[in-house]
Amino acid sequence: MTAAITEPDAAETAPDCLVEQDGHVLIVTMNRPHRRNALSSEMLRIMESAWDRVNDDPEIRVCILTGAGGYFCAGMDLKTANEKPPSESFEDGSYDPTVIKGLLKGFRLTKPLIAAVEGPAIAGGTEILQGTDIRVAGESARFGVAEARWSLYPMGGSAVRLPRQIPYTVAAELLLTGRTLGAPEAKELGLIGHVVPDGEALAKAREIADQIAANGPLAVQAILRTMRMSEGKHEDECWADDARIGAAVFSSADAKEGPRAFLEKRAPRFEGR
Ligand SMILES: C[C@H]([C@H](O)CC(=O)SCCNC(=O)CCNC(=O)[C@H](O)C(C)(C)COP(=O)(O)OP(=O)(O)OC[C@H]1O[C@@H](n2cnc3c(N)ncnc32)[C@H](O)[C@@H]1OP(=O)(O)O)[C@H]1CC[C@H]2[C@@H]3CCC4=CC(=O)CC[C@]4(C)[C@H]3CC[C@]12C
């Protein structure tokens, strides 16, 4: 990303995004609660490097994306966008919106990403959600793609992704009206997987992350690779890659350790090889 915006809140000294590793889990926290964690250039830059860290560091097996202060993300910062409209960056070619890595558009993690949502996840907030694999929300969370209300376009990928993730007619209505959904409705539609009491989304996400981190990392990453590779394809186009990816897992040392641990009635010790 080349465009930079000077933040007006110079008093804010904490980084716009916090990245913390706990064991095999990386926790990425969008951190501009005074603006409902609206996306800044700095936040997106930190998220981009966090995604590289997830993909490159074998010690990291799962990632959680959350927001500070009881909010997930209110999308693009509409205040700074008034000072420097994104259209300028699109037009002068300094920003290519075909890949928005921070928002996971045109770029995916090779490890599972769990969203822990509290409060609003609006516009860019619901857009990045669609790039996550497992989604947990507090019961007061709200979701929506509000761009059309401001005559903007959901540049984070929702016009393509949302109709693939929830029923077409609901996706069309959300994208075209900008209406928001509560967490129970989002769960009913399959946009999220879990609704928990407010304030407990991160704990639930952590519980799921720990379950995944205890599994064979090669198996987990291979399953995810096949899921990503086969998206939108006829199943007959997928079996060759499915078999190749699966066979590599069966050939690993971890694939011997798992059944051995079962026989010996102990927890497996996976090493990712
Ligand atoms: C193109 C993508 C993306 O698709 C575009 C968007 O995301 S458009 C964003 C639309 N957002 C909204 O419609 C949400 C607006 N907010 C609300 O509706 C409500 O605030 C709320 C429901 C979220 C919360 O309501 P509350 O009642 O709880 O709180 P409220 O009192 O309203 O607010 C509290 C204070 O928070 C402030 N606030 C809230 N939301 C925002 C916001 N979105 N922006 C700024 N401030 C916000 C509110 O004003 C209150 O403050 P006060 O001081 O108390 O008044 C684009 C997504 C990211 C873009 C990239 C960003 C970085 C870039 C920079 C560049 O220079 C180049 C371009 C780019 C890379 C840019 C490119 C486009 C994106 C990818």
The ligand as a Gaussian input file, in Angstrom:
#p B3LYP/6-31G(d) Opt

LIG

0 1
 C      -13.684000       0.331000      -0.030000
 C      -13.466000      -0.284000       1.320000
 C      -14.837000      -0.390000       2.015000
 O      -15.637000      -1.191000       1.185000
 C      -15.556000       0.946000       2.174000
 C      -16.151000       1.152000       3.515000
 O      -15.932000       0.471000       4.455000
 S      -17.200000       2.525000       3.651000
 C      -17.398000       2.673000       5.410000
 C      -18.795000       2.783000       5.726000
 N      -18.948000       2.704000       7.178000
 C      -20.117000       2.888000       7.733000
 O      -21.072000       3.092000       7.058000
 C      -20.172000       2.831000       9.242000
 C      -20.451000       4.226000       9.782000
 N      -20.663000       4.194000      11.232000
 C      -21.819000       3.822000      11.779000
 O      -22.763000       3.462000      11.124000
 C      -21.877000       3.837000      13.261000
 O      -20.893000       4.713000      13.738000
 C      -21.681000       2.446000      13.910000
 C      -22.931000       1.573000      13.639000
 C      -20.445000       1.750000      13.375000
 C      -21.511000       2.619000      15.428000
 O      -22.602000       3.347000      15.950000
 P      -22.523000       3.885000      17.457000
 O      -23.830000       4.551000      17.718000
 O      -22.062000       2.799000      18.348000
 O      -21.344000       4.954000      17.478000
 P      -21.283000       6.399000      16.798000
 O      -21.691000       7.425000      17.822000
 O      -21.956000       6.428000      15.479000
 O      -19.716000       6.523000      16.534000
 C      -18.814000       6.696000      17.607000
 C      -17.633000       7.460000      17.091000
 O      -16.999000       6.685000      16.063000
 C      -16.947000       7.432000      14.870000
 N      -17.076000       6.524000      13.723000
 C      -17.915000       5.504000      13.581000
 N      -17.760000       4.920000      12.378000
 C      -16.772000       5.602000      11.771000
 C      -16.163000       5.487000      10.489000
 N      -16.502000       4.515000       9.600000
 N      -15.207000       6.362000      10.181000
 C      -14.820000       7.322000      11.057000
 N      -15.374000       7.483000      12.283000
 C      -16.334000       6.627000      12.616000
 C      -18.144000       8.366000      14.953000
 O      -18.008000       9.446000      14.066000
 C      -18.090000       8.754000      16.415000
 O      -17.064000       9.707000      16.605000
 P      -17.424000      11.137000      17.271000
 O      -16.110000      11.847000      17.286000
 O      -17.948000      10.800000      18.642000
 O      -18.444000      11.753000      16.419000
 C      -12.524000       0.538000       2.052000
 C      -12.272000      -0.060000       3.408000
 C      -10.909000       0.507000       3.823000
 C      -10.520000       1.435000       2.702000
 C       -9.055000       1.784000       2.612000
 C       -8.631000       2.511000       3.905000
 C       -7.240000       2.983000       3.854000
 C       -6.966000       3.731000       2.620000
 C       -6.351000       4.905000       2.667000
 C       -5.952000       5.588000       1.517000
 O       -5.445000       6.698000       1.565000
 C       -6.108000       4.926000       0.242000
 C       -7.302000       4.080000       0.221000
 C       -7.386000       3.132000       1.386000
 C       -6.454000       1.989000       1.153000
 C       -8.848000       2.718000       1.482000
 C       -9.393000       2.120000       0.251000
 C      -10.878000       1.729000       0.396000
 C      -11.101000       0.750000       1.516000
 C      -10.448000      -0.553000       1.153000

